């Protein structure tokens, strides 16, 4: 869980430290990250294919298959990271033609370059992370991300504000900090895996890569739909960033505050989802389908309890949290941004449970290696159902940014219902077949 939150903590630190510079800078980092998140979500979503394959082969004690999944996963994720990075760099000029505020666009453009490059080490890190997660060694990625985030904070402080004799680079400094921290994550996780008793033998095999067409095909068949699932959801939220940018700079800054905080809680649920994938995948390997369903139910109940707690925290802290991202100069722009963000956090609180349920359902479905139909469910829920509601309420009613988040609520509610229904239907089928 902490390993996944680590990716979001990098953005949280960037947002909090850049937000001290002004609302235009905060809106710029929001716009820049909207491009990055789309590619990042595809990379992270794709890499999750490694976990159920590792957990299933580990349950069967199939050492050779576990090794093959790791080695081919690293190769595929490296290639994917390079492709995603190049795609962002090639298409980033689109930012000038999206109707966003000019000052925001000019600030965001150089930031995108540095963070786009960081996608390569990020996706490579994910291949190692999903491997260790599949072996239930989740502390490995946790340690790596904690150290990397400390590095990010230090570099951000020096480069964003121009400390210790370095130039004041502002958003560019945040981008460089993100790149360095993600490179450090890869180095740290390799060092840990190389010295861990359970994983060091797998690591020694990396130098003698044996490309397996069948294993690579399995990873691609699971990874591509999984990537689409995550990309549809993240793309749905990115559309909200662009809609809020059309409304105004302060609305975009307020939206970024709400989005960053909700992403933090989403990553907690996503961490549980990874655990659900591992445990469900183990039970699939054992062919104990009744216990598979019981394990899944326990994760659904756990995430509901956790998300209710988060909802209460958002309601109680709705007027406090926005100030974590902004300076206390009480200018009209700052005050308006805080007021908008405070209202958005109430809507964030409402959809917490639905967000948690849908991501756990995705994890359980991934555990039984059912990913194609769920990707279509995500497309319908977010793009066909939620997106039109979001655009209409955001641009054509007085609700504005609140309407955008009501659209998010509609999409998440639909996906939580249909994905959960799909999992319990499939698990019941497995029980009957046995």
Secondary structure, DSSP 8 states (H G I E B T S, - for coil): -HHHHHHHHHHHHHHHHHHTT-HHHHHHHHHHHHHHHHHHHHHHHHHTHHHHHHHHHHHTT-HHHHHHHHHHHHHHHHHHHHHHHHHHHHHGGGGGGS---HHHHHHHHHHHHHHHHHHHHHHHHHHHHHHHHHTT-THHHHHHHHHHHHHHHHHHHHHHHT-TT----THHHHHHHHHHHHHHHHHHHHHHHHH-TTTHHHHHTGGG----HHHHHHHHHHHHHHHHHHHHHHHHHHHHHHHHHHH-HHHHHHHHHHHHHHHHHHHHHHHHHHHHHHHHHHHHHHT-HHHHHHHHHHHHHHHHHHHHHHHHHHHHTTTTGGGGSS-S---HHHHHHHHHHHHHHHHHHHHHHHHHHHHHHHHHHHHTT--HHHHHHHIIIIIIIIHHHHHHHHHSSTTTHHHHHHHHHHHHHHHHHHHHHHHHHHHHHHHHH-
